Amino acid sequence: MNVTLLCKVVDNYGDIGFVYRLARALSSVRPEWHLSIVTDNLKSFSLLAPGLDESAPVQKYTWNRSVSLCPEWTFLQWNDDFDCPAFFKKSPSPLILECFQCGRPDWLEKILFADGKKSLKNEITRIIEIDYLTAEDYAEEFHKMPSATRSAFVKKSFFMPGFTEKTGGLVLDENWLEAVKCAKTKRKNQLENPPASKEKSECKILMFSYERDFSRVVKALARFKSEKMPNLKVYLAQGRGKDSFLTAWTQAKKPFELVELPFLSQLDWDSFLASCDFLFVRGEDSLSRAALSGLPFVWHAYPQDDEYQAVKVQALLDRMKAFYEPDFFDLLSSYWKAYNVHSGGGQDSEEGLFNLLDYYFSHKTDSSLGGGLGIQAFSDSIEKAGDLAKNLCGYIESLLC
């Protein structure tokens, strides 16, 4: 079966990060399916998936060349009006995954609706809208809900990623699960076989955020290093927030060690994220990894008009609250909400982050990532909701029966 995934790059790499992860997971679950990925930004995609030719309108791609039977994908340029429609007409997809309300290329719109009956031999085309990840209640309400189209030969429905069993869940791909397993094994070995040197292993903090004023964050990290954690080291990811963090760190006279990460492939990014001790994350894909990691994290929601991101932040906190130890949750919740106010320079405080870090590192147990603070329990609850790729495959097959 031919399956087409549609992706427009709106927010840095979060959109394509999810689509790339989903495609790999679908190929693992259903290797007999042929996937075509239509995107408007092959340059960005090639950073996550090395080996892509960013100028080719249509190209074959094998995402894992170390596996002899790895399924081959086809990449198509969103704005190509000649080669792409010709390919699609020759190999039509009965199923189209429209990711993040991205719409459809003009050439595909014409095939589906203007002359769709002729091109697709009067067969039904199914469009599944895979929406943004949210913890809001509407994710459960909209999951698998049908949606009208202007053709009897095109049927559409919603499929909602989420944090509960009433949604599609999150992608539990093999690379991610292996990365978490390796990180946990390493922590266990360090606990059972501490280094002979009196020096502790470094405390790795990942910084991956949108643009903002980081001055208070830098001050809190500097104070925490000085008073509590001399081995603290911050790893700064590539992306939109990098320059503003560098500015704050430089203005504070570089009070802690900072490592600028190169742009990592998604496979390497998973391993690095899982190996950290505390996370600052943003975007679709990194939020999902942080939530599944068993690690403490601060989420920077995408800034929206009228501070609507506060609604999304509160919805996720509401999902987390039942699992977290109350005192730790109060510190985390308070800081998340302050960190996600974008007007007026933000409301986060040096004291708020310092207290959050101090509580976590004072109370966590080394034998498990989240200790008794409930972090791992929250991650476990998401895994119980199931793998989005497997859930999606089951839903697709029920539609095509």
C-alpha positions as CSV (number, residue, x, y, z in Angstrom):
1,M,0.0,0.0,0.0
2,N,1.1,3.5,-0.8
3,V,0.9,6.0,2.0
4,T,1.7,9.7,1.6
5,L,2.7,12.0,4.5
6,L,2.4,15.8,4.1
7,C,4.6,18.2,6.0
8,K,5.2,21.9,5.9
9,V,8.0,23.3,8.0
10,V,6.5,26.0,10.2
11,D,8.4,25.8,13.5
12,N,12.1,25.2,13.0
13,Y,12.4,21.4,13.2
14,G,9.5,20.2,15.4
15,D,7.2,19.5,12.5
16,I,9.6,17.5,10.4
17,G,11.1,15.9,13.6
18,F,7.7,14.3,14.3
19,V,7.1,13.3,10.7
20,Y,10.5,11.7,10.4
21,R,10.0,9.8,13.6
22,L,6.5,8.7,12.6
23,A,7.7,7.6,9.2
24,R,10.5,5.4,10.7
25,A,8.0,3.9,13.2
26,L,5.4,3.2,10.4
27,S,8.1,1.5,8.3
28,S,9.0,-0.7,11.3
29,V,5.4,-1.6,12.1
30,R,4.4,-2.1,8.4
31,P,7.5,-2.5,6.3
32,E,5.4,-3.6,3.4
33,W,3.9,-0.1,3.1
34,H,5.6,2.3,0.7
35,L,5.9,5.8,2.2
36,S,6.0,9.0,0.2
37,I,6.9,12.2,2.1
38,V,5.9,15.6,0.6
39,T,7.6,18.5,2.2
40,D,8.3,22.2,1.5
41,N,11.7,22.2,3.1
42,L,14.1,19.4,2.2
43,K,17.0,21.5,3.4
44,S,15.8,21.3,7.0
45,F,14.7,17.7,6.6
46,S,18.2,16.7,5.4
47,L,19.7,17.9,8.7
48,L,17.6,15.3,10.5
49,A,17.9,12.7,7.8
50,P,21.4,12.9,6.3
51,G,21.8,12.0,2.7
52,L,18.8,13.7,1.2
53,D,19.3,15.8,-1.9
54,E,17.6,19.1,-1.1
55,S,17.2,20.1,-4.8
56,A,15.7,16.9,-6.2
57,P,11.9,17.1,-6.9
58,V,11.5,13.4,-6.5
59,Q,14.0,11.0,-4.9
60,K,14.3,7.6,-3.3
61,Y,15.7,7.5,0.3
62,T,16.7,4.7,2.6
63,W,16.8,6.1,6.2
64,N,18.9,3.3,7.6
65,R,21.5,2.0,5.2
66,S,22.9,-0.4,7.9
67,V,19.8,-2.5,7.6
68,S,19.7,-4.5,4.4
69,L,15.9,-4.7,4.1
70,C,15.2,-1.2,5.3
71,P,12.1,0.1,3.5
72,E,12.8,2.7,0.8
73,W,10.8,6.0,0.9
74,T,10.1,8.6,-1.8
75,F,10.6,12.3,-1.0
76,L,8.7,14.9,-3.1
77,Q,9.0,18.6,-3.2
78,W,5.8,20.4,-2.1
79,N,6.0,23.1,-4.8
80,D,7.0,21.0,-7.8
81,D,4.1,21.1,-10.3
82,F,5.5,18.7,-12.8
83,D,7.4,15.6,-11.5
84,C,5.5,15.3,-8.3
85,P,1.9,15.1,-9.8
86,A,3.2,12.7,-12.4
87,F,4.6,10.4,-9.7
88,F,1.4,10.6,-7.6
89,K,-0.8,9.8,-10.6
90,K,1.4,6.8,-11.5
91,S,1.5,5.6,-7.9
92,P,-1.6,7.0,-6.2
93,S,-2.0,6.7,-2.4
94,P,-5.3,5.5,-1.0
95,L,-4.2,7.1,2.3
96,I,-2.8,10.6,3.0
97,L,-1.5,11.7,6.4
98,E,-1.9,15.5,6.6
99,C,0.3,16.5,9.5
100,F,-0.3,19.6,11.7
101,Q,-3.0,21.3,9.6
102,C,-0.5,21.8,6.8
103,G,-3.0,21.6,4.0
104,R,-2.2,20.1,0.6
105,P,0.0,21.1,-2.3
106,D,-1.9,22.7,-5.2
107,W,-1.0,19.8,-7.5
108,L,-2.4,17.3,-5.1
109,E,-5.5,19.4,-4.5
110,K,-6.2,19.3,-8.2
111,I,-5.7,15.6,-8.4
112,L,-8.0,14.8,-5.5
113,F,-10.8,17.3,-6.3
114,A,-10.6,18.7,-9.8
115,D,-10.0,15.5,-11.8
116,G,-9.8,13.0,-8.9
117,K,-12.3,10.5,-10.3
118,K,-10.3,10.0,-13.4
119,S,-6.8,10.0,-11.9
120,L,-7.6,7.8,-9.0
121,K,-9.9,5.4,-10.8
122,N,-13.0,6.3,-8.8
123,E,-11.4,4.8,-5.6
124,I,-11.9,6.4,-2.2
125,T,-8.9,8.4,-0.9
126,R,-8.7,8.7,2.9
127,I,-7.1,11.8,4.5
128,I,-6.1,11.6,8.1
129,E,-5.4,14.9,9.8
130,I,-2.7,14.2,12.4
131,D,-3.1,17.3,14.6
132,Y,-0.7,19.1,17.0
133,L,0.1,17.4,20.3
134,T,-1.9,18.8,23.2
135,A,-3.1,17.8,26.6
136,E,-6.3,19.7,26.3
137,D,-9.6,17.9,26.5
138,Y,-10.5,18.4,22.9
139,A,-7.7,15.9,21.9
140,E,-9.9,13.1,23.3
141,E,-13.1,14.6,21.8
142,F,-11.6,15.0,18.3
143,H,-9.7,11.7,18.1
144,K,-11.0,9.7,15.1
145,M,-13.8,12.3,14.4
146,P,-14.8,12.4,10.7
147,S,-14.6,15.7,8.8
148,A,-16.4,16.8,5.6
149,T,-14.7,17.3,2.2
150,R,-16.1,18.5,-1.1
151,S,-15.9,15.1,-2.8
152,A,-17.6,11.8,-2.2
153,F,-14.4,10.2,-3.2
154,V,-12.3,11.9,-0.5
155,K,-13.0,11.1,3.1
156,K,-11.2,12.8,6.0
157,S,-10.9,12.2,9.8
158,F,-8.8,13.4,12.7
159,F,-6.1,11.4,14.6
160,M,-4.9,13.1,17.8
161,P,-1.6,12.5,19.4
162,G,-1.9,12.8,23.2
163,F,-1.1,11.7,26.7
164,T,-4.1,9.4,27.4
165,E,-5.6,6.1,26.2
166,K,-8.4,8.1,24.6
167,T,-6.0,9.6,22.1
168,G,-3.5,8.2,19.7
169,G,-0.6,8.3,22.2
170,L,3.0,9.2,21.3
171,V,5.5,7.6,19.0
172,L,7.4,4.9,20.8
173,D,10.0,4.2,18.1
174,E,12.8,1.7,18.5
175,N,15.6,4.2,18.5
176,W,14.1,6.2,21.3
177,L,13.3,3.2,23.4
178,E,16.9,1.9,23.0
179,A,18.3,5.4,23.9
180,V,16.4,5.5,27.1
181,K,17.4,1.9,28.0
182,C,21.1,2.7,27.4
183,A,20.8,5.9,29.5
184,K,19.2,4.0,32.4
185,T,21.8,1.3,32.2
186,K,24.6,3.8,32.3
187,R,23.1,5.5,35.4
188,K,22.8,2.2,37.1
189,N,26.4,1.3,36.4
190,Q,27.6,4.6,37.7
191,L,25.7,4.0,40.9
192,E,27.0,0.5,41.4
193,N,30.5,1.3,40.3
194,P,31.3,4.9,41.3
195,P,34.5,6.4,39.8
196,A,37.7,6.2,41.9
197,S,38.1,9.9,41.5
198,K,36.4,12.2,44.1
199,E,35.0,14.2,41.2
200,K,31.4,13.6,40.4
201,S,30.2,13.0,36.9
202,E,28.9,16.1,35.2
203,C,25.4,17.4,35.7
204,K,24.1,17.8,32.1
205,I,21.4,20.4,31.5
206,L,20.0,20.6,28.0
207,M,18.8,24.0,26.8
208,F,16.4,24.0,23.8
209,S,14.0,26.9,23.8
210,Y,12.4,29.7,21.8
211,E,13.7,33.2,21.8
212,R,13.2,34.9,25.1
213,D,15.0,36.8,27.9
214,F,17.3,34.2,29.5
215,S,19.0,36.5,32.0
216,R,17.1,35.1,35.0
217,V,17.7,31.5,33.8
218,V,21.4,32.2,33.5
219,K,21.6,33.7,37.0
220,A,19.8,30.7,38.5
221,L,22.0,28.2,36.8
222,A,25.1,30.2,37.8
223,R,23.9,30.3,41.5
224,F,23.0,26.6,41.4
225,K,26.5,25.7,40.1
226,S,28.2,27.9,42.7
227,E,26.1,26.8,45.7
228,K,25.0,23.2,44.9
229,M,26.3,21.7,41.8
230,P,29.9,22.6,40.8
231,N,29.9,20.0,38.1
232,L,27.0,21.6,36.2
233,K,27.4,22.0,32.5
234,V,24.8,23.4,30.0
235,Y,24.5,22.0,26.5
236,L,22.9,24.5,24.1
237,A,21.0,23.1,21.1
238,Q,20.8,24.6,17.7
239,G,17.6,26.5,17.0
240,R,15.8,29.8,17.4
241,G,16.6,30.4,21.0
242,K,20.3,29.8,20.8
243,D,21.5,33.3,20.1
244,S,19.4,34.9,22.9
245,F,20.7,32.4,25.4
246,L,24.3,33.1,24.3
247,T,23.7,36.8,24.7
248,A,22.5,36.4,28.3
249,W,25.3,34.0,29.2
250,T,27.9,36.3,27.7
251,Q,26.5,39.4,29.5
252,A,26.7,37.4,32.7
253,K,30.4,36.9,32.1
254,K,30.0,33.2,31.2
255,P,29.4,32.0,34.7
256,F,29.3,28.3,33.9
257,E,30.6,25.9,31.2
258,L,28.5,26.0,28.1
259,V,28.8,23.6,25.1
260,E,27.2,24.6,21.8
261,L,25.9,21.4,20.3
262,P,26.3,20.8,16.6
263,F,23.1,20.0,14.7
264,L,22.4,16.4,15.6
265,S,20.6,13.8,13.5
266,Q,17.4,12.7,15.1
267,L,19.0,9.3,16.1
268,D,21.9,11.1,17.8
269,W,19.5,13.7,19.4
270,D,17.5,10.9,21.1
271,S,20.6,9.5,22.7
272,F,21.9,12.8,23.9
273,L,18.6,14.0,25.3
274,A,18.1,10.7,27.2
275,S,21.6,11.0,28.7
276,C,20.9,14.4,30.3
277,D,19.9,15.2,33.9
278,F,17.5,18.1,33.4
279,L,15.8,19.4,30.2
280,F,14.6,22.6,28.8
281,V,12.6,21.7,25.7
282,R,10.2,23.2,23.1
283,G,8.4,22.1,20.0
284,E,6.3,19.1,19.2
285,D,8.9,16.3,19.0
286,S,11.2,17.3,21.9
287,L,8.2,17.8,24.2
288,S,7.1,14.2,23.5
289,R,10.6,12.9,24.1
290,A,10.9,14.8,27.4
291,A,7.5,13.6,28.6
292,L,8.6,10.0,27.9
293,S,12.1,10.3,29.3
294,G,11.5,10.0,33.0
295,L,13.6,13.2,33.3
296,P,12.5,16.5,34.9
297,F,11.9,19.1,32.2
298,V,10.7,22.7,31.6
299,W,8.5,23.1,28.5
300,H,8.6,26.3,26.5
301,A,5.3,26.3,24.6
302,Y,5.0,28.1,21.3
303,P,4.2,31.8,21.9
304,Q,0.6,32.6,20.7
305,D,-1.6,35.6,20.6
306,D,-3.2,36.7,23.9
307,E,-0.9,34.3,25.8
308,Y,-3.0,31.4,24.7
309,Q,0.0,29.1,25.3
310,A,-0.8,29.4,29.0
311,V,-3.9,27.2,28.3
312,K,-1.8,24.5,26.8
313,V,0.7,24.6,29.6
314,Q,-2.0,24.4,32.2
315,A,-3.6,21.4,30.4
316,L,-0.4,19.4,30.4
317,L,0.3,20.3,34.1
318,D,-3.2,19.1,34.9
319,R,-2.3,15.7,33.3
320,M,1.0,15.5,35.3
321,K,-0.3,16.5,38.7
322,A,-1.8,13.2,39.6
323,F,1.6,11.4,39.3
324,Y,4.0,14.0,40.8
325,E,5.0,14.4,44.5
326,P,3.0,17.5,45.6
327,D,5.8,19.7,46.8
328,F,7.9,19.1,43.7
329,F,4.9,19.6,41.4
330,D,4.1,22.9,43.1
331,L,7.6,24.2,42.3
332,L,7.5,22.8,38.8
333,S,4.0,24.1,38.0
334,S,4.8,27.6,39.3
335,Y,8.0,27.8,37.3
336,W,6.4,26.5,34.1
337,K,3.6,29.0,34.2
338,A,6.0,31.9,34.9
339,Y,8.5,30.7,32.2
340,N,5.7,30.7,29.6
341,V,4.6,34.3,30.0
342,H,6.0,36.1,27.0
343,S,4.7,39.6,27.3
344,G,6.6,42.1,29.4
345,G,9.8,40.1,29.3
346,G,8.4,37.1,31.1
347,Q,7.6,36.4,34.7
348,D,10.1,33.7,35.6
349,S,12.5,34.3,38.5
350,E,16.0,33.3,39.4
351,E,14.6,32.1,42.8
352,G,11.9,29.9,41.1
353,L,14.4,28.0,38.9
354,F,17.0,27.7,41.7
355,N,14.4,26.2,44.1
356,L,13.1,23.8,41.4
357,L,16.6,22.5,40.7
358,D,17.6,22.3,44.3
359,Y,14.5,20.3,45.3
360,Y,14.9,17.9,42.4
361,F,18.6,17.1,42.9
362,S,18.1,16.9,46.6
363,H,15.3,14.5,46.5
364,K,15.7,12.3,43.5
365,T,17.1,8.8,43.9
366,D,19.9,7.7,41.6
367,S,18.4,4.3,41.0
368,S,15.6,5.6,38.8
369,L,15.5,8.7,36.7
370,G,12.6,10.4,38.4
371,G,13.1,8.8,41.8
372,G,10.1,9.0,44.1
373,L,9.0,12.4,42.6
374,G,6.5,10.9,40.2
375,I,8.4,11.8,37.0
376,Q,8.9,8.2,35.9
377,A,5.3,7.4,36.9
378,F,4.0,10.1,34.5
379,S,6.2,8.7,31.7
380,D,5.0,5.2,32.3
381,S,1.4,6.3,32.1
382,I,2.0,7.7,28.6
383,E,3.6,4.5,27.4
384,K,0.5,2.6,28.6
385,A,-1.5,4.7,26.2
386,G,0.2,2.9,23.4
387,D,2.4,3.6,20.5
388,L,1.0,6.2,18.1
389,A,2.4,4.4,15.0
390,K,0.8,1.1,16.0
391,N,-2.5,2.8,17.0
392,L,-2.5,4.7,13.7
393,C,-1.8,1.5,11.7
394,G,-4.7,-0.2,13.4
395,Y,-7.0,2.8,12.6
396,I,-5.9,2.9,9.0
397,E,-6.6,-0.8,8.5
398,S,-10.0,-0.4,10.0
399,L,-10.8,2.4,7.5
400,L,-9.6,0.4,4.5
401,C,-11.4,-2.8,5.4
